[in-house]
Amino acid sequence: MDDRDRPLWSLDAGELCAAYANGLSPRRVIEATLVRIGEVNPKLNAIITLDEAGAIAAAEASERRWQAGRPLGKLDGVPVTVKDNILVAGLRATWGSRLYDGFVPDEDEPPVRRLREAGAVTLGKTNVPEFTVHGFTHNAVFGTTGNPWDPALTPGGSSGGAVAAVASGMGALAFGTDGGGSIRRPAAHTGLIGFKPSRDSVTRGRGFPAILHDFEVIGPIARCVDDIVAGMEVIAGAAWPRLFSESAAPHPRIAYAPSFGGAAVDPFIRDTVDRTVAAMRSLGIDVELIAPFDLAEPLGQIWPIISQTGVAWLLSRHRDWETKVAPAIAEMAAAGRTYGATDYLNALDTIAAMKRNLEALFERYDFLVTPSTAAMPWPAADSHPTVIAGQPVGPRGHAVFTPVANALGLPAISLPCVVDDGALPVGLQIIAGPNRDWPLLAFARAYAGRLFVHRWPPRLGCHRPAQCTKRRSISRNSRFNV
C-alpha cells in the first residue's frame, strides 16, 4: 500500500508531527481516530471513558497553533489515551473497581498535565483489572478487554486497555503504569513497544494510593521507539535530561537468560527469542548465554507479600469494601492480613540483596535480555494460564521475567520480535542498569526494523505502515484516507 493512502488513524506521532507541519489538520486526524474508535472499540472494550468533545476542542486548539507556526512540541495534536488508574481532571477514574465507580478527579496527575501542556489530545481512559494487580484485563465496572490479534484472547494486564487501543489504531500513544510488568507484558502480547522507565524518572503527585511500594511507574506504549522517546520527553520530570545525556555503549555486552530459575516458558516464545538472539550475534552484538539464571528467583516468594499486604492496607481504608470488590481481591486482602511487619521488612531486605547482585551483573554487562512473558495470550476472561509448556503454573507463572526491573527500579523495554505473518506476537525484554534509560532506548532504536518489527493485527482491518524508524517528510499534497 502507498504510504499516502494510509488511514489517518494509522500514523504514528512522528509522522503526524511531520504531516501537521505540512498542513494536515489535527482536527481531521482526531475525527478519523474517533471514527476508528467507533468501529473497533465495541469489539475490544479498550477505551472505557471517551472524551469526544474534549478531544475535538484540543484538536482545534492544536490546529490553530500549527497554522500559526507555534506548535508546543512533538506531541502537539497527537491522539493519546491514559490508563484508568492515572488521574485526568474531569474524567472518571475508577481503578477498575466499584469502590471508585463515581470518582471524578478535579486535577491532572503531573504526567497528564505535561501532556496537556505539550498539546497532546487525550481521547479518553483505558481499561484495567481491579486495582491493576492482575495480568489480564477484566473488572466488574467495565467488563473484559480483548486482544486486537484475537478478541477472544487477553491482551494481558494491567495495561490491557492501553495496548489494545494502540495496537488497533485507537491512538498513536498510550500512557500506562508498570508495577510488575504491566506495560511490558501487554505490549508483548499485542506486538507493541512498551517502556518502563527508571524509578523516580516520572513524578506522580496526588493519585490513587501506592499499593506496590515504590515499584510502579508511568511509561509510554507505542508502535515505534521514536514515539516512546517523544512520550518520555514530555511526561518525565527533571531527572530525564540527565538520563538522556547518558552515552550509549558502542559495543554493548548482553547477558541472555532464556529462563529464570528454570521457570516454564512457552516453546514458541523460547524459540522466537532464541532466533532473535542469534540474529543479534549475526550483527556482531556480543551476547552471552546465562543458564541457569537465579538472581531474580527470590521474587517469586516475596512478591505476594508486597501485593497482598498492599491490597489489605488499601481496603482497610474503606468501610464498605466487602460488597464492592471482586472475590479475588477479597482473597488477596485476607492473605495480606496474615503477614506482619517482619514479613514485609524481610521482603524489602531480600530486594536489597538482589539489588547488590544485579548491580554486579550490570558491571559486567550493559543489558540483560529475556522473554517479556513466559506464556502466549490465553482466553480473555481467565486470570492467568494454569499450564505453560506442559507444566502447571500459578498466577504469576506467566510473569516471571518482568518484576525484577520494578523491584530494583531499573529501566526495561519490551520489543516485538520478527515472527511469521500468521503468528501471534512475541516480545523480547531488555533490562538496563540503574538510570541507563537512554542507552537502552538508543539500542532499541538502532535495531528497530532489523531485530524488532511492528505489525498490525489482521483481524480488525489494520494496514501495515512504513517503519517509523525511517522517518520521511510528508508533504502538504499527500492524500490520506479517513
C-alpha positions as CSV (number, residue, x, y, z in Angstrom):
1,M,0.0,0.0,0.0
2,D,1.3,3.5,-0.9
3,D,2.0,5.5,2.3
4,R,-0.2,8.3,1.0
5,D,-3.2,6.0,1.0
6,R,-2.9,5.1,4.7
7,P,-5.7,5.9,7.0
8,L,-5.0,8.8,9.3
9,W,-5.5,6.7,12.4
10,S,-2.5,4.6,11.4
11,L,0.0,7.4,11.5
12,D,2.5,7.4,14.4
13,A,3.3,10.5,16.4
14,G,6.4,11.4,14.4
15,E,4.6,11.1,11.1
16,L,1.7,13.2,12.4
17,C,4.1,15.9,13.5
18,A,5.7,16.0,10.0
19,A,2.2,16.0,8.4
20,Y,0.9,18.8,10.6
21,A,4.0,20.9,9.7
22,N,3.0,20.4,6.1
23,G,-0.7,21.4,6.5
24,L,-2.5,18.3,7.7
25,S,-5.4,19.2,10.0
26,P,-5.2,17.9,13.6
27,R,-9.0,18.1,13.8
28,R,-9.2,15.8,10.7
29,V,-6.9,13.3,12.4
30,I,-8.8,13.3,15.6
31,E,-12.1,12.9,13.8
32,A,-10.7,9.9,11.8
33,T,-9.4,8.4,15.1
34,L,-12.8,8.8,16.7
35,V,-14.4,7.0,13.8
36,R,-11.9,4.3,14.2
37,I,-12.8,4.0,17.9
38,G,-16.4,3.7,17.0
39,E,-15.6,0.8,14.6
40,V,-13.3,-1.3,16.7
41,N,-13.7,-0.4,20.4
42,P,-17.0,-2.3,20.7
43,K,-15.1,-5.4,19.7
44,L,-12.3,-4.9,22.2
45,N,-13.6,-2.8,25.1
46,A,-10.3,-1.0,25.4
47,I,-11.4,2.7,25.9
48,I,-13.9,2.8,28.7
49,T,-14.3,6.5,29.1
50,L,-14.3,8.5,25.8
51,D,-13.9,12.3,25.9
52,E,-15.0,13.1,22.3
53,A,-15.9,16.8,23.0
54,G,-12.6,17.4,24.8
55,A,-10.6,15.7,22.1
56,I,-12.2,17.8,19.3
57,A,-11.6,21.0,21.3
58,A,-8.0,20.1,21.9
59,A,-7.5,19.3,18.2
60,E,-8.9,22.6,17.2
61,A,-6.5,24.4,19.6
62,S,-3.7,22.4,18.2
63,E,-4.7,23.3,14.6
64,R,-4.6,26.9,15.4
65,R,-1.0,26.6,16.8
66,W,0.2,24.6,13.8
67,Q,-1.3,27.2,11.4
68,A,0.4,30.0,13.4
69,G,3.7,28.1,13.2
70,R,3.8,27.8,17.0
71,P,3.3,24.1,17.9
72,L,4.1,23.1,21.5
73,G,6.2,20.1,20.7
74,K,6.4,16.7,19.2
75,L,3.1,15.6,20.6
76,D,1.0,18.6,19.7
77,G,-2.2,17.3,18.1
78,V,-1.2,13.6,18.6
79,P,-4.1,11.4,19.9
80,V,-3.2,9.6,23.1
81,T,-5.0,7.5,25.8
82,V,-4.5,7.4,29.5
83,K,-4.8,4.3,31.7
84,D,-7.8,4.4,34.1
85,N,-5.5,4.4,37.3
86,I,-3.9,7.7,36.2
87,L,-5.9,10.8,37.1
88,V,-7.2,13.1,34.4
89,A,-9.1,16.2,35.5
90,G,-12.8,15.9,34.6
91,L,-12.7,12.2,33.5
92,R,-13.9,9.4,35.7
93,A,-11.1,7.3,37.3
94,T,-12.3,4.0,38.7
95,W,-9.1,2.0,39.0
96,G,-11.3,-0.8,37.7
97,S,-13.2,-1.1,40.9
98,R,-16.8,-0.3,42.1
99,L,-15.1,1.2,45.1
100,Y,-14.2,4.2,43.0
101,D,-17.0,4.0,40.5
102,G,-18.2,7.6,40.8
103,F,-14.8,9.3,41.3
104,V,-14.0,12.2,39.0
105,P,-10.7,14.0,39.9
106,D,-10.5,17.7,39.7
107,E,-6.8,17.9,38.7
108,D,-4.4,16.1,36.5
109,E,-1.5,14.0,37.7
110,P,1.8,15.7,36.7
111,P,2.4,13.5,33.6
112,V,-1.1,14.2,32.3
113,R,-0.6,17.9,32.9
114,R,2.6,17.8,30.9
115,L,0.8,16.0,28.1
116,R,-1.8,18.9,28.0
117,E,1.0,21.5,28.1
118,A,2.6,19.7,25.1
119,G,-0.6,19.8,23.1
120,A,-1.4,16.1,23.1
121,V,-5.0,15.2,22.5
122,T,-6.4,12.9,25.2
123,L,-9.1,10.7,23.8
124,G,-10.1,9.0,27.0
125,K,-9.3,6.4,29.6
126,T,-8.3,2.7,29.0
127,N,-9.5,-0.4,30.9
128,V,-7.6,-2.1,33.7
129,P,-8.1,-5.1,36.1
130,E,-9.3,-4.1,39.6
131,F,-6.6,-2.2,41.4
132,T,-4.2,-3.1,38.5
133,V,-2.9,-6.2,40.3
134,H,-3.7,-8.8,37.7
135,G,-2.1,-9.9,34.5
136,F,-5.4,-9.9,32.5
137,T,-7.9,-7.0,32.0
138,H,-11.3,-7.5,33.4
139,N,-13.3,-5.8,36.1
140,A,-16.9,-5.6,37.3
141,V,-17.4,-2.0,36.2
142,F,-16.5,-2.3,32.5
143,G,-16.0,-6.0,31.8
144,T,-13.3,-7.7,29.7
145,T,-10.8,-6.3,27.2
146,G,-9.8,-8.4,24.2
147,N,-6.6,-8.6,22.2
148,P,-6.7,-7.0,18.8
149,W,-5.0,-10.0,17.3
150,D,-7.9,-12.2,18.6
151,P,-10.5,-10.6,20.8
152,A,-11.2,-14.0,22.4
153,L,-7.7,-13.8,23.9
154,T,-6.3,-11.4,26.6
155,P,-4.1,-8.5,25.8
156,G,-2.6,-9.1,29.2
157,G,-2.6,-6.7,32.1
158,S,-2.8,-4.5,33.8
159,S,-2.3,-2.1,30.8
160,G,-4.6,-4.3,28.6
161,G,-6.8,-1.5,27.5
162,A,-3.9,0.7,26.7
163,V,-2.2,-1.8,24.4
164,A,-5.4,-2.8,22.8
165,A,-6.0,0.9,21.9
166,V,-2.6,1.5,20.3
167,A,-2.4,-1.9,18.6
168,S,-5.8,-1.3,16.9
169,G,-5.2,2.3,15.8
170,M,-7.2,4.0,18.6
171,G,-4.5,6.5,19.3
172,A,-0.8,6.8,18.4
173,L,0.4,6.5,22.0
174,A,-0.9,5.2,25.3
175,F,0.3,6.0,28.8
176,G,0.1,3.2,31.3
177,T,1.6,2.1,34.6
178,D,4.1,-0.7,35.2
179,G,4.2,-2.1,38.7
180,G,5.4,-5.6,37.9
181,G,5.4,-5.8,34.1
182,S,2.0,-4.2,33.4
183,I,3.3,-2.3,30.4
184,R,5.9,-4.7,29.0
185,R,3.9,-8.0,29.1
186,P,0.8,-6.5,27.4
187,A,3.0,-4.8,24.8
188,A,4.5,-8.2,24.1
189,H,1.0,-9.8,23.7
190,T,0.0,-7.2,21.2
191,G,3.1,-6.6,19.1
192,L,4.0,-3.2,20.5
193,I,6.8,-1.4,22.3
194,G,6.3,-0.9,26.0
195,F,8.8,1.1,28.1
196,K,9.2,1.0,31.9
197,P,11.5,3.9,32.8
198,S,13.8,4.1,35.9
199,R,12.2,4.7,39.3
200,D,11.6,8.4,40.1
201,S,12.0,9.4,36.4
202,V,8.3,10.2,36.1
203,T,6.8,12.0,39.1
204,R,3.2,11.1,40.0
205,G,1.9,13.6,42.5
206,R,-1.5,13.1,44.0
207,G,-3.2,10.0,42.7
208,F,-4.5,6.6,43.8
209,P,-2.7,5.1,46.8
210,A,0.5,3.3,46.1
211,I,-0.1,-0.4,47.0
212,L,3.1,-1.8,45.4
213,H,5.6,0.0,47.5
214,D,7.6,2.2,45.1
215,F,7.7,-0.3,42.3
216,E,5.1,1.3,39.9
217,V,6.0,3.9,37.3
218,I,4.2,5.6,34.4
219,G,5.5,4.9,31.0
220,P,4.6,5.0,27.3
221,I,3.3,2.4,24.9
222,A,3.7,2.9,21.1
223,R,4.3,1.3,17.7
224,C,7.9,2.6,17.3
225,V,10.8,3.6,19.5
226,D,10.9,7.2,18.3
227,D,7.4,7.7,19.8
228,I,8.5,6.1,23.1
229,V,11.3,8.7,23.2
230,A,8.9,11.5,22.4
231,G,6.5,10.4,25.1
232,M,9.2,10.2,27.7
233,E,10.5,13.7,26.8
234,V,7.0,15.0,27.7
235,I,6.0,13.0,30.8
236,A,9.3,12.7,32.6
237,G,10.4,15.0,35.3
238,A,13.7,16.8,36.0
239,A,15.7,13.6,36.0
240,W,15.1,12.8,32.3
241,P,17.6,15.3,30.8
242,R,20.3,13.7,33.0
243,L,19.3,10.2,31.9
244,F,19.0,11.3,28.3
245,S,22.6,12.5,28.4
246,E,23.9,9.1,29.3
247,S,26.0,7.8,26.4
248,A,25.1,4.6,24.5
249,A,27.5,1.7,24.6
250,P,29.2,1.5,21.1
251,H,29.7,-2.3,21.5
252,P,27.1,-3.4,24.1
253,R,27.7,-6.6,26.1
254,I,24.5,-8.5,26.6
255,A,23.6,-11.3,29.0
256,Y,20.8,-13.6,27.8
257,A,18.7,-15.5,30.3
258,P,16.1,-17.7,28.5
259,S,14.5,-18.6,31.8
260,F,14.5,-17.5,35.4
261,G,15.2,-20.3,37.9
262,G,14.1,-23.0,35.4
263,A,10.6,-21.5,35.1
264,A,8.4,-22.9,32.3
265,V,8.4,-20.9,29.0
266,D,6.2,-21.4,26.0
267,P,8.2,-23.3,23.3
268,F,7.2,-20.7,20.6
269,I,8.4,-17.9,22.8
270,R,11.6,-19.6,23.7
271,D,12.3,-20.4,20.0
272,T,11.4,-16.9,18.8
273,V,13.6,-15.2,21.4
274,D,16.5,-17.7,20.7
275,R,16.3,-16.8,17.0
276,T,16.3,-13.1,17.8
277,V,19.4,-13.5,20.0
278,A,21.0,-15.5,17.1
279,A,20.2,-12.6,14.8
280,M,21.8,-10.2,17.3
281,R,25.0,-12.3,17.2
282,S,24.9,-12.3,13.4
283,L,25.0,-8.5,13.5
284,G,28.1,-8.6,15.7
285,I,26.5,-8.0,19.0
286,D,28.2,-9.7,22.0
287,V,25.6,-11.9,23.7
288,E,26.5,-14.4,26.4
289,L,24.0,-17.1,27.5
290,I,23.5,-17.3,31.2
291,A,21.7,-20.5,32.3
292,P,20.6,-21.2,34.9
293,F,19.8,-17.6,35.9
294,D,18.8,-17.5,39.6
295,L,19.4,-13.9,40.6
296,A,15.7,-13.0,40.4
297,E,14.3,-16.2,41.9
298,P,13.6,-14.8,45.4
299,L,10.9,-12.5,43.9
300,G,8.6,-15.5,43.5
301,Q,8.3,-15.8,47.2
302,I,8.2,-12.2,48.2
303,W,6.0,-10.7,45.5
304,P,2.8,-11.9,47.1
305,I,3.9,-10.2,50.4
306,I,4.1,-6.9,48.7
307,S,1.0,-7.1,46.6
308,Q,-1.3,-8.8,49.1
309,T,-0.4,-6.5,52.0
310,G,-0.8,-3.5,49.7
311,V,-4.4,-4.6,48.8
312,A,-5.2,-5.4,52.5
313,W,-4.0,-1.9,53.5
314,L,-6.0,-0.2,50.7
315,L,-9.2,-2.0,51.7
316,S,-8.7,-1.2,55.4
317,R,-9.2,2.5,54.4
318,H,-12.8,1.8,53.1
319,R,-15.6,0.6,55.4
320,D,-17.8,-0.5,52.6
321,W,-15.4,-2.6,50.5
322,E,-16.9,-6.0,51.1
323,T,-19.7,-5.6,48.6
324,K,-17.7,-3.6,46.1
325,V,-14.6,-5.7,45.2
326,A,-14.2,-9.0,43.4
327,P,-13.8,-12.2,45.3
328,A,-10.2,-12.5,44.1
329,I,-9.4,-9.1,45.6
330,A,-11.0,-10.0,48.9
331,E,-8.9,-13.2,48.9
332,M,-5.7,-11.1,48.3
333,A,-6.7,-8.9,51.2
334,A,-7.3,-11.8,53.5
335,A,-3.9,-13.3,52.6
336,G,-2.3,-9.9,53.1
337,R,-3.7,-9.6,56.6
338,T,-1.8,-12.7,57.6
339,Y,1.6,-11.0,57.1
340,G,3.2,-8.9,59.7
341,A,5.7,-6.1,59.7
342,T,8.6,-8.6,59.9
343,D,7.5,-10.3,56.8
344,Y,7.3,-7.0,54.9
345,L,10.7,-5.8,56.1
346,N,12.2,-9.2,55.2
347,A,10.8,-8.8,51.7
348,L,12.4,-5.4,51.3
349,D,15.7,-6.8,52.7
350,T,15.6,-9.6,50.1
351,I,15.1,-7.0,47.4
352,A,18.1,-5.0,48.7
353,A,20.3,-8.2,48.5
354,M,19.0,-8.8,44.9
355,K,19.9,-5.2,44.1
356,R,23.5,-5.8,45.1
357,N,23.7,-9.0,43.0
358,L,22.2,-7.3,39.9
359,E,24.5,-4.3,40.2
360,A,27.4,-6.7,40.0
361,L,25.8,-8.2,36.8
362,F,25.5,-4.8,35.2
363,E,29.1,-4.0,36.0
364,R,29.9,-6.8,33.5
365,Y,27.0,-6.4,31.0
366,D,25.2,-3.4,29.5
367,F,21.9,-5.3,29.2
368,L,20.0,-8.3,30.3
369,V,17.8,-9.9,27.7
370,T,14.9,-12.2,28.5
371,P,11.5,-13.1,27.0
372,S,8.9,-10.5,28.0
373,T,6.4,-13.1,29.2
374,A,6.5,-16.8,29.6
375,A,3.1,-17.5,28.1
376,M,1.3,-16.7,24.9
377,P,-2.1,-14.9,25.2
378,W,-4.8,-17.0,26.9
379,P,-8.6,-16.8,27.0
380,A,-9.6,-13.2,27.8
381,A,-11.8,-14.0,30.8
382,D,-9.2,-16.1,32.5
383,S,-6.9,-14.5,35.1
384,H,-3.9,-16.5,34.1
385,P,-2.7,-19.6,32.3
386,T,-2.6,-22.7,34.5
387,V,-0.2,-24.6,32.3
388,I,2.9,-23.4,30.4
389,A,4.9,-25.8,28.3
390,G,3.1,-28.7,29.8
391,Q,3.9,-27.6,33.4
392,P,1.3,-26.5,36.0
393,V,2.0,-22.9,37.0
394,G,0.5,-20.4,39.5
395,P,-1.0,-16.9,39.0
396,R,2.5,-15.4,38.4
397,G,3.8,-18.2,36.2
398,H,3.4,-16.1,33.0
399,A,5.0,-13.0,34.7
400,V,8.3,-14.3,36.0
401,F,10.6,-12.1,33.8
402,T,9.3,-8.6,34.5
403,P,9.1,-7.8,38.2
404,V,12.8,-7.7,38.8
405,A,13.0,-4.4,37.0
406,N,10.3,-2.9,39.2
407,A,11.7,-4.2,42.4
408,L,15.1,-2.7,41.6
409,G,13.9,0.4,39.9
410,L,15.6,-0.5,36.6
411,P,14.7,0.7,33.1
412,A,13.3,-2.1,30.8
413,I,11.6,-2.3,27.5
414,S,9.6,-4.9,25.6
415,L,10.2,-5.1,21.8
416,P,8.3,-7.1,19.2
417,C,10.3,-10.0,17.6
418,V,10.2,-10.9,14.0
419,V,7.7,-13.8,13.5
420,D,5.7,-15.2,10.6
421,D,2.8,-13.1,9.4
422,G,0.2,-15.6,10.7
423,A,1.7,-15.9,14.2
424,L,0.7,-14.1,17.3
425,P,3.3,-11.5,18.6
426,V,6.2,-12.4,20.8
427,G,8.1,-9.8,22.9
428,L,11.7,-9.7,23.9
429,Q,12.6,-7.8,27.1
430,I,15.8,-5.8,27.6
431,I,16.7,-4.6,31.1
432,A,19.5,-2.0,31.7
433,G,21.4,-0.9,34.7
434,P,20.4,1.8,37.1
435,N,19.4,5.1,35.3
436,R,20.6,3.8,31.9
437,D,17.3,4.6,30.2
438,W,18.8,6.4,27.2
439,P,21.4,3.8,26.3
440,L,18.6,1.2,26.4
441,L,16.3,3.3,24.1
442,A,19.3,4.1,21.8
443,F,20.0,0.4,21.4
444,A,16.3,-0.3,20.7
445,R,16.1,2.4,18.2
446,A,19.3,1.3,16.5
447,Y,18.0,-2.2,15.8
448,A,14.3,-1.4,15.2
449,G,13.4,-2.7,11.7
450,R,16.0,-5.4,11.8
451,L,15.6,-7.3,15.0
452,F,12.3,-5.7,16.2
453,V,9.3,-5.1,13.8
454,H,5.8,-3.8,14.4
455,R,3.0,-5.5,12.6
456,W,-0.7,-4.6,12.5
457,P,-3.3,-7.2,13.6
458,P,-5.0,-8.6,10.6
459,R,-8.4,-9.2,12.2
460,L,-9.5,-5.6,12.6
461,G,-8.8,-4.3,9.1
462,C,-5.5,-2.8,10.0
463,H,-2.9,-1.7,7.5
464,R,0.8,-2.0,7.7
465,P,2.5,1.4,7.6
466,A,6.2,2.0,6.9
467,Q,8.6,1.6,9.7
468,C,8.7,4.8,11.7
469,T,12.4,4.4,12.4
470,K,12.9,5.5,8.8
471,R,11.2,8.9,9.0
472,R,10.3,10.6,5.9
473,S,8.8,14.0,5.1
474,I,5.1,14.0,4.5
475,S,4.1,16.7,2.0
476,R,1.2,19.0,2.0
477,N,-0.2,17.3,-1.1
478,S,-0.1,13.8,0.3
479,R,-3.5,12.2,0.5
480,F,-4.8,10.1,3.4
481,N,-7.9,8.1,4.0
482,V,-10.2,8.7,6.9
